[in-house]
Amino acid sequence: MAAGTLYTYPENWRAFKAQIAAQYSGARLKVASSPPAFTFGQTNRTPAFLNNFPLGKVPAYQGDDGFCLFESNAIAHYLSNEALRGATPQAAAQVLQWVSFADSEIIPPASAWVFPTLGIMQFNKQATEQAKEDIKKVLGLLNQHLNTRTFLVGERVSLADITVACSMVWLYKQVLEPSFRQPYPNVTRWFVTCVNQPQFKAVLGEVKLCEKMAQFDAKKFAEMQPKKEAPAKKEKAAKEAAKPQEKKEKKKEEKKPDPEEEMDDCDAVLAAEPKAKDPFAHLPKSSFVMDEFKRKYSNEDTLTVALPHFWDNFDREGYSIWYCVYKYPEELTLTFKSCNLITGMFQRLDKLRKNAFASVILFGTNNDSSISGIWVFRGQDLAFTGHFWEGEIDREMQCPGPLWAIPGKIKCWNRFQSMLDAQP
Ligand SMILES: N[C@@H](CCC(=O)N[C@@H](CS)C(=O)NCC(=O)O)C(=O)O
């Protein structure tokens, strides 16, 4: 069974393919997507990283045995099991067919249409209209194929479903409003089935289908612009310029906007990072330095150093402590899968890193386990609530933006007052 680390940035749909495959196969996958383990734009430019992954691109996988792999489809394939890869030569070839289809037929028009709506690419009417037509063709083909099938290949989820569904996540979230997707009911039925599988959910969180087609946001685009000049972009532009001329001469590309004006999804990650609203900005400054505590917790003995530091410095006005219990222990089967649930949740809450601390633990054995944990949040309210969450407190989700995919199924949040009261 494969075991290793996936280097990526948070919420990278290319990495999702490998992460979901690992959920199915049981491959033990650690995800390094935030400092100190990995900083996109920095770690992937270091000589050590380039030594293993010469392109410096993510996702990139390194096995605990030292085996290195780049290209998201290859990584997802490696982390799959036989059932996902296709158990017969025919099935395996069909899986490869759909993986290639996603890359060549879905990703280019999906990016051309969706990126301007996210403010990460200049709007070009002609390119957007062409992309919509291309996507209609894709949806028509898929709708026909899925007319008599539940999944793309065979009777079970395969890497074909994982790859194609991941390549369509942004389409479904951002632009495929009900009237646009109405002629393709089989595709939506299939997509919803996929993203609701526990293995998908553990990675993607709740995927909310688009209600109104997002449009180009000129203001957002203008705000993003200064970042285009970041060194990462300049390097990329230089790389583009160095590419052989014939690439640019392709007929189809004539309709598209100047590549210099475009950002791809990784540029977008870099550009979007500092723009994310800080949901804790309104809170007064706290004397408790979360980073300092986390350093002690990570590097020193918990009982003799980290915990005394915590109680000596904890700011009761600026922070609160909570207890959580997983809502559906009866659904917990193999312990490695349950551990993946916890890891998946933490990855999606990466943006809370500076404002929260948690220790969430799986207790028990296979088919007889429960999950519970302790959280420390900035402020006196739950940092994430809303309709995904049930419990004592239920109000609108505070955490904005598409990067905040909040997992469901945890309830019973109670102020962990007794812990505070017990303190001398
Ligand atoms: N075909 C590759 C694409 C990987 C890719 O383009 N990664 C981008 C992030 S979206 C990257 O790491 N770029 C870093 C750079 O260009 O320096 C895959 O599917 O893994």
The ligand as a Gaussian input file, in Angstrom:
#p B3LYP/6-31G(d) Opt

LIG

0 1
 N       -0.263000      18.904000     -15.745000
 C        0.152000      19.196000     -14.406000
 C       -0.044000      20.663000     -14.141000
 C        0.612000      21.084000     -12.875000
 C        0.645000      22.592000     -12.736000
 O        0.522000      23.342000     -13.709000
 N        0.847000      23.058000     -11.512000
 C        0.921000      24.446000     -11.248000
 C       -0.101000      24.813000     -10.209000
 S       -1.704000      24.808000     -10.854000
 C        2.282000      24.779000     -10.630000
 O        2.706000      24.109000      -9.726000
 N        2.932000      25.825000     -11.088000
 C        4.148000      26.275000     -10.502000
 C        5.012000      26.976000     -11.479000
 O        4.647000      27.018000     -12.681000
 O        6.039000      27.467000     -11.031000
 C       -0.651000      18.338000     -13.421000
 O       -1.786000      17.981000     -13.720000
 O       -0.104000      18.012000     -12.344000

